[in-house]
Amino acid sequence: MNPHLDSFAEILDKAALNRRAVPRLTDAAALDVPSAYEVQRAVIERRLARGESLIGVKMGFTSRAKMVQMGVDDVIWGLLTDAMLIESHVDTADLIHPRIEPEIAFLIDRPVRTPADAVDAVGGIAVGYEVLDSRYEGFSFTLPDVIADNASAAGFGLGPWHRPRDVGNVGMLLEIDGRTVASGSSAAILGDPMRSLVAAARLAEAAGIELQPGWVILAGAATAAIPLPAGTHVRVSAAGLGRAEVTTR
């Protein structure tokens, strides 16, 4: 790997481990999208070397408004490891400036080698949440910056799995301590979260990664991300899919 790009990966990895924000990479040097994905993979390789395992993919920029804001016309992705899976609690002191957003999640039950395989490979659907934590100062980044930073992935949690069904327009709520802080529809995710799943398969194929049975695909957010304070209880619910909950410390 290009030593310059590897040094960027080292910066981002240490930022996460030390819970200390760093300046944007693009403030110091030019970084294009393909190189940013190389940095992302190098960051993930460091996590795998510490004993973590890949268990899925998260999608980003799945709303038209976010694409326009970032000046892009396609989604981005990041990789999920088992260390990112949240069971019931998350310690916000382990994060720099955490945020949370409601998600639709897909469970893969057979290998996905091409986008054409994606829809039939779904074994389950669940409501979930993603905890975001950009490693950059002020939660400010360009497109290459956020890609290099694994699309701001920090953690995720899931509600109960359900048999595959239409989730093209499912109402979703995000509540903190019983108060609704965000609401939306799964239709905000590329018009239908299933399109995001197919896009994940497309990006995986281009990257030479095969989506594996047991992997989770986070399709994208139904609302804007909300700051995640310590000492609260968060509940994400989706019509017909139940809820996912997490308590912060």
N, C-alpha and C positions, 0 to 999 in steps of 0.2 A: 504494500500500500504506500501511496505517496506520503512521505514523512510529514509534510505540511498538514495533510488531512488527518493523519494519525494524531498529530499534536492537538488538533481541534477536538477530536474524540476524547483525548485525555482531559482537556479543559472541562468538557461537559460532564464527563463521568465523575471527576473530582467535585464539580459544583454540586451534583446530586448527593454524593457521599458526604460532603462537608456541609450541606444545606446552606450554601453561600452563592448568591447570584453573581453572575459574571456579565461583562459587556457582550454585546452582540458580536458574533464572529465576523459578520460583514462590516463591522466598524474598523476591523484591523486588516482585512484582506478580501479580495474578490472571491465569491463562492457561488457557483451555479448549481442548478437543481441536481444534475447527475452526481456532482461531487458531494452535495449535501447528503444524498442517500448513501454514499460511501461512508461518510462520517457516521451516519446513523447506524449502519451495520457494524462499524468498528466499536461504537458505544455498546451495542448489544453483545458483541463478541466478548467484551470485557465482563459483562454480566454473566454470560454463559461460562466463562472461565472461572468465575467465583461459585459455580455450581447451580446456577439457575437454568431453567429449561423453557424453550419456546412453547407457548400454549395458545397463541392466537394473534389476531391483527386488530388494530383500531383504525377507523377511518376518520379523516378530518376534512374540513371545508366542504361538508355535504349540504350546506344550505346555499341557495343562490345569493343571499345577502352577504354571506361571508366570502364567497368567491369574488363578488364585486369589490368588497372592501379590500381584499388582498390583491386584486388585479389579476386573477387567475381564471382559467376556464376548465379546470379539472380538479378532482379530489386529490388528497395526499393520504399517506398511510404511515403507521408506526407499528412496531411489533410488541406483543405482550409476552411477559414471562410469568412463571408461576409465583414469583415473589411479589408480583403486582396484585394478585388476587386477594381481595379483602373479605374476610369472613363476617365480622360484626363490628369491629372497631378500627379506627384510623387515628394515629397520633399526628396531629397537625404540626407538632414541634419537629417532626422528621421531614417537613416540607418547607419550601421557601415562601411561596404565596399560593396556597392551595385554592382550587375552585372545583365545583362539582356540576355535572350536567346529566340530564336523563337520557337514557340510551335504549335502543332496541338491540338485542343480542341474538345471534344465530349460533347454534351448535352444529358443527360439522360431523357427520357420521360415516363419511367415506372420502377417499382421497379426491382432491380437486386439482386436476392437472391443467384444465383450460376453463375459461369463463362459461363455456357451454355446460360444464359439469356442475356449476355452482348451485342452481336452484334445486336440483334433484338430490344434492348432497346434504340438504338441511335435515337434521334429525330432531331439532327442537328450537323453540323460540321463547325468549324471556324478556321481561323488563329488567333493566339494570341501570347502573350509573357509572360514570367515569370520573375519577379524581384527576384533575389536571394540575400541573405544577411546572410552568416554564422556568427553566434555569437561568433566564436572562433578567437583567436588572429592569425593574418596572414592568415586567410582563410585556415587554416590547420587542418585536422581532420582524424581520423580513421573511419572505417565503423560504429561501434557503436556510435561514437560521432555524425556523421552527421544524423543518424537515430534519435537519441535523440533530435537533434536540428530541428526536423520536416523537414528533408531533405532540410534545408536551405531556406525554403519557407518564402517569405516576401510580395509578391504581384503578381497580374497578371491582364492582360487586354485582351480584346477580340475584334475581328473584327465582321462583320455581320455574323449571322448564315445562313447556307445553308442547303438544304435538303441533307440527307445522300448520299455519293458518294464514289468512290474509291479514297483514298488518299495515296495509297501505294508508290507512287514515284512522289511527288509534289515538284517542285523547290521552294526554299524559300530564301528570302533576308532579311538581317538586315542592316538598314541604320541609321547613326547618322548624322544629319545636311546635309542630301542629299548625304553622302558618304557611299558607301558600305563597311561595316566592317566585314561582315561574310556572307557566302552563303553556301547552302547545299540542301539536299533533305530529304523529310520526310522518305525516305527509311532508313535513319540513325537511325530511331526509331524502333529498333527490326526488321528491314526489312520491316515493315508495322506498322503504328501507331495502327491499329486495334488489333494487338497482345498485345500492351501495355494496351489497354482497357480491354482485356480479363485477362491480368495479374492483373490489378487493381481489377477486380471482384474476382479473386482468393485470393488475399491478404485480400480483404474486408471480404470475407466469412470466412477465417481463423481467422480474428480478431473479428468476430461476428458483423460486420457492414453491413447493407443493403444499397446499393447505391440507393438514392432516386430520384424520378422525380424532375427535375429542377436542379439537381447537375451537375457540370462541372467536366470533367476528363481531366486534362492536360497530354497528352500522353508522353511527353518528348521532349528534345531539338533536333533540326535538326543540330545545330552547337555548338561549344564551347560557353560558357558564356563569354560575353564581359563586361569589366568595364563600369559602367554607370555614366558619369560625370554630374554635375549640369549645368543648363543653356543650355540644348540641346533639340533637337526634334528628337525623335526616331520613325522609321517606320519599321514595319515588314510586309512583303508581301509574299503571296503564290499563285502560279499559279492557277487561277480559283476560289480562295477564297477571293480575295481582300486584304485588309490590316488592321492592327491595329496600332494605333499611341499613343504616349505619349510624353508629354513635362516635362522636369525635372526642378526643382528649387534648 
